[in-house]
Amino acid sequence: MRKKTRSILEELQNYRNYDPDFMIEGSATNILESVVNLMNRVNKQYGPDTSMKIEKKFINALRTGDTDKFSRSLKRIIKETKNDDPK
């Protein structure tokens, strides 16, 4: 048990010595999986037209790096969707 604990601690200490390419690949994979999950949730929550608008705004935000603009656009799209769909 003691040796196992020590190896875990050594692993944590050596964490920063990992290959940066490996770390980038891991981060990119996690981000892509999150985006796929997000887009699936958007598709389930909103209709095809609204989902397409949100996806376009998301891709544009990635391209420009402007997260604030995406947030404003998303709020506006959702507000328009709620106004068009009275319950």
N, C-alpha and C positions, 0 to 999 in steps of 0.2 A: 504494500500500500504506500509506503513512504517513497519508494522509487518511482511509482506511478505519479505521485504528486510532484515530485521533483522534475520529472520529464515534462509535465504540463507547464510548470513554472518556467523551465528552460525554453520551452516552445514559445511561450508568451514573450520572453525576453528577446528571443531571436526573431520575433515577428517582423521587425523592421529590416531584417537582413534578407527578406524574400526578394525574388526577382521582380523588379518594377513592372515588367511586361506582364507577368502573371497577375499582379495586383490590378493592372488596368483592365486586363481581360475579365477578371472576376467582377470588377465594378461594372464594366460595360454589360456583362451578362445579366447582372442583377437589375440594372437600370432598364434594359430591354424587356425583361420579364415583367417588371413593374408597369412599363408603358403598355404592354400587351394586356395586362390585367385591367389597367385603367380604361383602355379603349373598349374592352369587353363590357365593363360596367357602364360606360357612357352609352354604348349601343343598346344595352338592356333598359336603361333608364329613359332614353329619349328616342324619338322617331328617327328615321333614316336621314331626313333633311337636317335636323338639328345635330345629329351625330356627325354628319359630314362637315358641318360648319365648325364644330368644336375640334374635330381632327385637323382641319386646315389651320385653325388658329394655333393649335398645339405645335404643329410642324413649323409654322412661321416663328413661333416663340423660340423653338430650338435653333432655328437658323439665325435669328437676330440676337438671341440671348436676353430678350426683353420679357421677363416674367410678369412684370406689372401690367404691361399691355395685354398679355394673355388673361390675367385675372380680371381686368376690366371688361374685356371682350366676353369672357365666360359669363360674368354676372349679367351683362347686357343680353346675351343669347338666352340665358335661363329666364330672365325677366320677360323677354319677348315671348318665349315658349309658354310661360304661365299665363300671360295676357291673351294669347291666342287660343288657349285651351281652358275655357271656364269649366269648373266642376260643380 
